[in-house]
Amino acid sequence: MATDQRIREMPLEQVMGERFGRYSKYIIQERALPDIRDGLKPVQRRILYAMYQDGNTYDKPFKKAAKAVGNIMGNFHPHGDSSIYGALVHLSQDWKMREPLVEMHGNNGSMDGDGPAAMRYTESRLNKISNMLLQDIDKDTVNMVLNFDDTEYEPTVLPAKFPNLLVNGSTGISAGYATEIPPHNLGEVIDATIYLLKHPDATLDDLMKFVKGPDFPTGAIIMGTKGIKEAYETGRGRIQVRAKTSIQEIRGHRQEIIATEIPFDVNKALLVKKIDEIRLNREIDGIAEVRDETDRHGLSIVIELKKDADAQNILNYLFKNTDLQVSYNFNMVAIDHMTPVQVGLKRILSSYLEHDEEVVKKRTKYDLDKAEARLEIIQGLIHAMDILDQVIKTIRASKNKSDAKKNLISEYKFTDRQAEAIVSLQLYRLTNTDVDALIAEQKDLNDKVAVYKKLLSDRATLEKQIIKELRAVKKEFGNPRRTEISSQSAKVKIDEKALVADEQVRVLVSRDGYLKRSSLRSYQSTESGDNGLPDGDKVIYEKTMSTLANLYIFTNKGNVIYRPVHELTETKWKETGQHLSQEIGLQGDEQIIRVFAFDKLDQDVDFILATNDGYIKRLKLENLQPTRTYKSRAITAMKMKTADSRLLQVDLVSPSSKKEITLFTNRAYAIRYDISEIPESGAKAVGVKSANLKDDDFVVGYVLVDPEFIDLIKVGIITQRGAFKQFELKLVNKVSRAKRGVLVLRELKTKPHRIAAFTSYGQNHILHMTTSSDRHMDLKTNEFPLGDRYSNGSFVIDPTVDGTPKSLELGRPTSDGNEDVSELF
């Protein structure tokens, strides 16, 4: 069977690569990116040209938008009508286009993101300024190519009497390329173009004396100039655009924030919704009501505040957390000589000038050719008038028109064009008046030809003509700048506390990582002991405090978690609350060991941190400030030496404290020294040795005591064998840091006692003991004698039955008249 020669076998990779390459080239050059010369994408250019061809111009009545879309789709742009109508509507939207190119009657959308009415309801026509883009297009000024079905010609670029790419900007995405060019002020751009024409070596700084920065149709304020210069130099840059706002006094000694201009391309309805959500969710306190009062007189977003609210601080918060302030990223990519290029300000203006010069030259050449052709005819007619009788005689003697033309050319040396004009001449034109008119027209044409030739041959004259035309556009269409450029930085400082209502709440933090805050009403209406925690969990911290307070939550892995009280999840007191793992990943065996509350984070205080493997450190609060990522990451307070290292205790002391620390180890060693011997360390440091431990020993905990009260302090110890002993802390001799210390239990050769838990107290207490089998037992300290350093106490439980002791905690004091010094630790 014969093989069809048109069928070729090719690898899939080659077919895909070739087809996608062609497709990419098409959408880059012919769809998504604007031309650097007229600043238009193909669909926009086709819309303007089709409407111009149809006579749908600014000086004619409006026509149905559907008619324009049909012409565009049928003649030039074989794509969906909705995409063409969308592009047509975009050209008419004065909040997106700095100088709208299309005028519309009817609903053409809104800043709230509303879509336009269907094209069968709306009417459109070219705006007057569009004439400046299309003017002289019929004078062979631009290249024309066949359309998609070879039935019409369309322009590859428009003549463009002003740099539209900068004036109206552009946005687009294609294969591998995207563009984001902001709109600019027409007058400023034309001034810079004229300056560059006069000074081809002008620097960017020279041009920026005219083009200060983008001029958005929605106004607003650009904060700072650094990003503008970078973008104009490289084509890429970032600026911050802020809404124009004011704070006004209203009734009842209250204030309101009014936004009259918002950043470019921000959806107003979504912005108002976001601000109202902030009010409803009570992210900040002080907003009473949010209203959109925009009408035909202009945009107006009103944010009414509560009495005594800090208006400037709330406004700063809204700048940071809503689209009242946004980043605008320049990415100035355009098609230059059929190639996508990232361009700066000077490159755009230079390419436009190159195009404009070419347009003026082509137009002048067209006008010159036309004037010379007419001059040739005028000269022939004048000569014919001089020999009118002979001409008439010759024509009458001729057989027909073509014979007459032939005879005139041969006998009187007329050109073919002159002969055609003579034989077509009407008899009434043979009067003296018409001869005078011909002579006047000849003079006028000679003058024009001289001007055209000088313009084409003299560079200075050409430049003067370009400048004249640019200034005419500026005079007719120029308008004041809308966007203000501020030298002020875009950074805003927010006093978070000023945004939060100061109210008293009940706060709870559990050992296993549950956090919550509840209203005092919920707390007081809940039965005592019903705190909502899961079985087996334990309360580490519970207190009534202000929502303005800050919590530092320390874990046994040396981490600290910062939480402002107002950010805690508000729940009913009987509910569990939020677990830390929902925001911060805690390790499986990581537990909360201590919580501190601070009204302010600039207090001059130190933390004392000690680990089970014999390390201790002092850390200033100022070195443990919350980071930007505090919500999702814990802060390291102390680096753990090994995987088995655990942070045992954390305490707070003043920098000038004279307190003493006494550490107790599992093998019953006690070491006492001044905390002034503990040096300050950084947050990620391990610290220094707290005690000289034996290989199989570890620290159980420590006691902090003011030395003037050392005589009043007693220590209660429970051993792993179930023995309880209490003795006076002063029996432990004071030494220097990192020593072995002294024994506080007598060492037995068989079944020696080891410290399982201990606590200290100033007067007699009831102590609560918990065992490994979750058995609980109360010990009344006044029922046990004070022992010496070498005694092992008396047995209170049987570990084989009740479990090994795990913790020993203070209960209520017993009434024996002793002074309570529990606050001294």
Number of C-alpha atoms within 10 A of each C-alpha: 3 4 7 7 6 5 7 7 6 8 7 9 9 10 12 11 11 12 12 13 12 12 12 16 17 14 14 24 20 17 17 24 26 29 27 29 27 23 28 26 24 20 22 19 22 24 25 28 23 22 22 18 11 14 15 21 22 18 11 10 11 17 19 17 22 18 16 24 25 16 17 23 20 14 19 25 20 13 12 10 17 12 12 22 22 15 16 25 25 20 24 23 21 18 18 21 22 25 25 21 25 25 22 21 15 14 16 22 15 15 19 13 13 12 13 17 13 14 23 10 13 19 20 26 28 26 21 16 18 21 17 20 22 18 15 19 19 11 15 17 24 20 13 15 12 13 15 14 11 10 9 12 15 19 19 16 24 28 27 23 26 28 26 25 25 25 25 25 24 25 16 17 14 16 14 7 17 18 25 20 26 26 23 28 26 25 23 23 25 24 19 21 25 19 16 19 19 14 11 10 9 14 11 15 13 14 21 18 12 17 23 19 24 23 29 28 26 23 23 25 23 31 22 16 18 13 20 23 20 16 22 24 17 15 23 22 18 17 21 20 28 25 23 19 19 14 16 12 11 11 8 8 9 15 20 22 21 22 19 19 22 26 26 23 15 18 16 21 15 15 17 20 14 17 20 18 13 16 18 14 9 15 15 19 21 21 25 15 15 21 15 16 13 13 8 5 7 9 18 17 21 21 23 22 21 17 15 10 20 17 24 13 18 22 19 17 20 19 20 17 14 15 22 26 24 22 15 19 19 21 23 27 26 32 22 18 11 13 13 20 17 19 22 20 21 20 17 22 26 17 16 24 21 12 22 21 15 15 23 22 18 18 21 22 20 16 17 20 14 14 20 15 13 17 21 17 23 22 17 20 22 17 14 21 18 11 11 14 11 15 20 16 10 16 20 11 12 16 9 11 14 13 14 22 23 18 19 26 17 11 11 14 12 23 17 14 15 25 25 20 16 23 16 10 12 9 7 7 10 14 10 10 9 14 17 12 12 18 15 12 16 20 13 14 20 15 12 16 21 12 15 23 13 14 20 16 12 11 11 11 15 19 18 15 15 19 19 12 16 20 18 13 18 17 11 9 14 16 13 10 18 18 25 19 18 14 11 10 12 19 11 13 10 17 13 13 17 16 21 18 16 15 12 16 21 22 24 22 27 23 18 24 22 22 23 24 29 23 17 18 12 15 20 12 11 14 10 8 8 11 17 13 21 12 6 8 12 15 15 17 18 14 12 15 19 18 22 21 18 20 19 19 21 25 27 22 25 27 24 24 22 22 18 17 22 22 15 18 14 19 16 20 26 17 15 17 23 18 17 17 13 9 13 14 12 19 9 7 8 17 16 23 22 20 21 14 18 13 14 10 15 10 12 11 17 21 19 19 22 29 29 21 25 22 22 25 27 28 25 21 16 13 12 19 15 18 11 8 9 16 15 14 18 22 20 19 26 28 19 22 15 8 7 9 18 20 24 20 21 22 16 15 17 13 15 10 13 15 19 19 24 21 21 25 28 21 23 25 24 24 25 26 22 20 22 16 15 19 12 19 18 17 22 16 16 20 25 18 18 27 25 18 20 11 7 7 17 21 24 22 19 21 20 20 23 15 15 9 12 18 12 17 21 20 17 23 24 29 27 21 21 24 21 22 25 24 21 20 22 16 14 19 13 17 14 15 21 19 16 17 25 18 17 24 24 15 16 9 7 6 8 15 21 23 24 23 23 24 18 24 24 22 20 21 22 18 20 16 21 19 20 13 13 14 14 14 16 15 17 15 21 14 9 14 12 17 15 15 18 11 15 23 23 15 13 14 19 14 17 9 9 17 18 22 27 18 17 23 16 19 14 11 18 14 11 10 8 12 11 14 14 14 8 15 16
